[in-house]
Amino acid sequence: MADNKYIKAVANKQWKKLAKLATAKDVDTVVAVAEACGTGRSEEPYNILVDLLASPDKNVKLAAIRGLGNLRYDLSSQATRLHWLAERLPEGSDDVQAAISDALADLRGAKK
């Protein structure tokens, strides 16, 4: 679960602060920021999450995927980005593929 201070930063639209925290060396901080961005409803948290998809750290990547599944900004674009990622996963990325499937299911549920 995302740290309350990061959820408040999303609610207060402190995008520069969150974007900077998303580049922190502490993986736990970056994961918490990604989870908090999933509570957003605008382009800025979407951009932060998309940037985090490129992280080499699996925990960060998984948090970004979950965040995109929870975010309610541009559902079509979010789904397209997740499909694009799924097509480029290396062999043995079953947990990442499962997270993508779950996120896509969340997005489909949001469209109803």
DAUR-V408606 format. One record per residue. N is the residue number from 0. SS is DSSP state (alpha for helix, beta for strand, coil for the rest). PHI is phi in degrees with one decimal (NA if undefined). OMEGA is omega in radians with two decimals (NA if undefined). Layout:
n->N ss->SS phi->PHI omega->OMEGA
n->N ss->SS phi->PHI omega->OMEGA
This chain:
n->0 ss->coil phi->NA omega->-3.12
n->1 ss->coil phi->-65.3 omega->3.09
n->2 ss->coil phi->-67.1 omega->-3.12
n->3 ss->alpha phi->-56.4 omega->-3.11
n->4 ss->alpha phi->-67.6 omega->3.10
n->5 ss->alpha phi->-77.8 omega->3.06
n->6 ss->alpha phi->-63.9 omega->3.08
n->7 ss->alpha phi->-64.1 omega->3.11
n->8 ss->alpha phi->-63.7 omega->3.06
n->9 ss->alpha phi->-65.6 omega->-3.14
n->10 ss->alpha phi->-60.7 omega->-3.14
n->11 ss->coil phi->-90.1 omega->3.09
n->12 ss->coil phi->56.0 omega->3.10
n->13 ss->coil phi->-91.8 omega->-2.98
n->14 ss->alpha phi->-66.1 omega->-3.13
n->15 ss->alpha phi->-63.3 omega->3.12
n->16 ss->alpha phi->-63.9 omega->-3.12
n->17 ss->alpha phi->-66.2 omega->3.11
n->18 ss->alpha phi->-63.0 omega->3.10
n->19 ss->alpha phi->-66.5 omega->3.12
n->20 ss->alpha phi->-63.2 omega->3.14
n->21 ss->coil phi->-69.1 omega->3.09
n->22 ss->coil phi->-104.0 omega->-3.11
n->23 ss->coil phi->-63.8 omega->3.11
n->24 ss->coil phi->-79.1 omega->3.14
n->25 ss->coil phi->-78.4 omega->-3.08
n->26 ss->alpha phi->-60.5 omega->-3.13
n->27 ss->alpha phi->-61.5 omega->3.09
n->28 ss->alpha phi->-64.9 omega->-3.11
n->29 ss->alpha phi->-64.0 omega->3.10
n->30 ss->alpha phi->-62.3 omega->3.13
n->31 ss->alpha phi->-62.9 omega->3.10
n->32 ss->alpha phi->-64.8 omega->3.12
n->33 ss->alpha phi->-60.6 omega->3.13
n->34 ss->alpha phi->-62.6 omega->3.12
n->35 ss->alpha phi->-65.6 omega->3.13
n->36 ss->alpha phi->-61.3 omega->3.09
n->37 ss->coil phi->-64.9 omega->3.10
n->38 ss->coil phi->-88.8 omega->-3.08
n->39 ss->coil phi->-76.8 omega->-3.12
n->40 ss->coil phi->-141.5 omega->-3.09
n->41 ss->coil phi->-147.0 omega->-3.07
n->42 ss->alpha phi->-67.2 omega->-3.04
n->43 ss->alpha phi->-61.7 omega->3.11
n->44 ss->alpha phi->-66.6 omega->3.06
n->45 ss->alpha phi->-58.8 omega->-3.13
n->46 ss->alpha phi->-62.9 omega->3.11
n->47 ss->alpha phi->-61.9 omega->-3.13
n->48 ss->alpha phi->-64.6 omega->3.12
n->49 ss->alpha phi->-62.0 omega->3.10
n->50 ss->alpha phi->-61.3 omega->-3.12
n->51 ss->alpha phi->-71.4 omega->3.09
n->52 ss->coil phi->-61.0 omega->-3.12
n->53 ss->coil phi->-83.6 omega->-3.11
n->54 ss->coil phi->-63.3 omega->3.06
n->55 ss->coil phi->-75.4 omega->-3.13
n->56 ss->coil phi->-81.5 omega->-3.08
n->57 ss->alpha phi->-62.2 omega->-3.14
n->58 ss->alpha phi->-65.0 omega->3.10
n->59 ss->alpha phi->-67.0 omega->3.14
n->60 ss->alpha phi->-60.0 omega->3.13
n->61 ss->alpha phi->-63.8 omega->3.12
n->62 ss->alpha phi->-65.0 omega->3.11
n->63 ss->alpha phi->-65.6 omega->3.11
n->64 ss->alpha phi->-63.4 omega->3.11
n->65 ss->alpha phi->-61.1 omega->3.12
n->66 ss->alpha phi->-60.7 omega->3.10
n->67 ss->alpha phi->-65.7 omega->3.08
n->68 ss->alpha phi->-71.1 omega->-3.12
n->69 ss->alpha phi->-92.0 omega->-3.10
n->70 ss->coil phi->-61.2 omega->3.10
n->71 ss->coil phi->-123.0 omega->3.14
n->72 ss->coil phi->-118.5 omega->-3.13
n->73 ss->coil phi->-130.9 omega->-2.99
n->74 ss->alpha phi->-56.5 omega->-3.14
n->75 ss->alpha phi->-64.0 omega->3.13
n->76 ss->alpha phi->-65.6 omega->3.11
n->77 ss->alpha phi->-62.2 omega->-3.14
n->78 ss->alpha phi->-64.6 omega->3.11
n->79 ss->alpha phi->-61.3 omega->-3.14
n->80 ss->alpha phi->-63.5 omega->3.13
n->81 ss->alpha phi->-68.9 omega->3.07
n->82 ss->alpha phi->-61.9 omega->3.13
n->83 ss->alpha phi->-58.6 omega->3.13
n->84 ss->alpha phi->-63.7 omega->-3.12
n->85 ss->alpha phi->-60.2 omega->-3.13
n->86 ss->alpha phi->-69.8 omega->-3.06
n->87 ss->coil phi->-109.8 omega->-3.12
n->88 ss->coil phi->-73.8 omega->3.06
n->89 ss->coil phi->-73.7 omega->3.07
n->90 ss->coil phi->-56.7 omega->3.11
n->91 ss->coil phi->83.1 omega->3.13
n->92 ss->coil phi->-102.4 omega->-3.04
n->93 ss->alpha phi->-61.7 omega->-3.13
n->94 ss->alpha phi->-69.0 omega->3.08
n->95 ss->alpha phi->-69.5 omega->3.10
n->96 ss->alpha phi->-62.0 omega->3.11
n->97 ss->alpha phi->-64.6 omega->3.11
n->98 ss->alpha phi->-64.7 omega->3.10
n->99 ss->alpha phi->-63.6 omega->3.11
n->100 ss->alpha phi->-60.4 omega->3.11
n->101 ss->alpha phi->-64.0 omega->-3.14
n->102 ss->alpha phi->-64.4 omega->3.10
n->103 ss->alpha phi->-64.0 omega->3.08
n->104 ss->alpha phi->-63.9 omega->3.09
n->105 ss->alpha phi->-62.1 omega->3.14
n->106 ss->alpha phi->-66.2 omega->3.10
n->107 ss->alpha phi->-62.3 omega->3.11
n->108 ss->alpha phi->-64.8 omega->-3.13
n->109 ss->alpha phi->-72.9 omega->-3.11
n->110 ss->alpha phi->-75.9 omega->-3.08
n->111 ss->coil phi->-78.0 omega->NA
